[in-house]
């Protein structure tokens, strides 16, 4: 299974590269598959590549759901820590 994360393009660089803000982390990404993207737009990022341009609402909802899943996972791990420590 592949997982893409939404990011907001903050700068366009040379050689079909850009900088994206992914939940406060700035990452260099390739925009070779999305050359039409502009600063301020959101993209779905996988393996360092912007896979598609997406709307702000969709990007924010995707990120919210991902963070919610992370919280659930951490909560579960904390509740069942003794089981994981035995292995």
C-alpha positions as CSV (number, residue, x, y, z in Angstrom):
1,X,0.0,0.0,0.0
2,X,1.3,3.5,-0.9
3,X,0.5,6.5,1.2
4,X,0.6,10.0,-0.1
5,X,0.6,13.1,2.1
6,X,-0.8,16.5,1.2
7,X,1.5,19.5,1.1
8,X,1.3,23.2,0.2
9,X,3.7,24.4,-2.4
10,X,5.7,27.3,-1.0
11,X,8.3,27.8,-3.7
12,X,9.1,26.7,-7.2
13,X,12.7,25.9,-7.9
14,X,14.8,25.1,-11.0
15,X,14.8,21.7,-12.7
16,X,11.1,20.9,-12.0
17,X,11.6,21.0,-8.2
18,X,9.6,22.8,-5.5
19,X,9.4,23.2,-1.8
20,X,6.2,22.0,0.0
21,X,5.0,22.6,3.6
22,X,3.8,19.2,4.9
23,X,2.3,19.9,8.4
24,X,5.1,22.4,9.2
25,X,7.9,20.4,7.7
26,X,9.4,21.8,4.5
27,X,10.4,19.3,2.0
28,X,11.9,19.4,-1.5
29,X,9.7,17.7,-4.1
30,X,9.7,16.9,-7.8
31,X,7.0,18.5,-9.8
32,X,7.8,16.7,-13.0
33,X,4.4,15.1,-13.0
34,X,2.5,18.3,-12.0
35,X,4.3,21.1,-13.9
36,X,1.2,23.3,-13.8
37,X,1.3,23.7,-10.0
38,X,1.8,27.2,-8.6
39,X,2.9,28.5,-5.2
40,X,0.1,28.3,-2.7
41,X,-1.6,25.3,-4.3
42,X,-1.8,21.9,-2.6
43,X,-0.4,18.6,-4.0
44,X,-0.5,15.0,-3.0
45,X,3.1,13.9,-2.4
46,X,4.4,10.3,-2.5
47,X,8.1,9.3,-2.5
48,X,9.2,12.9,-3.1
49,X,7.0,13.5,-6.1
50,X,3.9,15.7,-6.4
51,X,1.4,13.2,-7.8
52,X,-1.5,15.5,-8.3
53,X,-2.7,19.0,-7.6
54,X,-5.6,19.1,-5.1
55,X,-7.9,21.6,-3.5
56,X,-7.2,23.2,-0.1
57,X,-10.3,21.6,1.5
58,X,-9.4,18.1,0.3
59,X,-5.8,18.6,1.4
60,X,-6.7,19.8,4.9
61,X,-9.3,17.0,5.3
62,X,-6.7,14.4,4.3
63,X,-4.1,15.8,6.7
64,X,-6.7,15.9,9.5
65,X,-7.7,12.3,9.0
66,X,-4.0,11.2,8.9
67,X,-3.3,13.0,12.2
68,X,-6.4,11.5,13.7
69,X,-5.3,8.0,12.7
70,X,-1.9,8.7,14.2
71,X,-3.5,9.7,17.5
72,X,-5.6,6.5,17.5
73,X,-2.5,4.4,16.8
74,X,-0.5,6.0,19.6
75,X,-3.4,5.7,22.0
76,X,-3.8,2.0,21.2
77,X,-0.1,1.4,21.6
78,X,-0.1,3.1,25.0
79,X,-3.0,1.1,26.2
80,X,-1.4,-2.2,25.1
81,X,2.2,-1.3,25.8
82,X,2.8,-4.4,28.0
83,X,1.8,-6.7,25.1
84,X,4.3,-5.0,22.8
85,X,7.1,-5.0,25.3
86,X,6.8,-8.8,25.9
87,X,7.5,-9.5,22.2
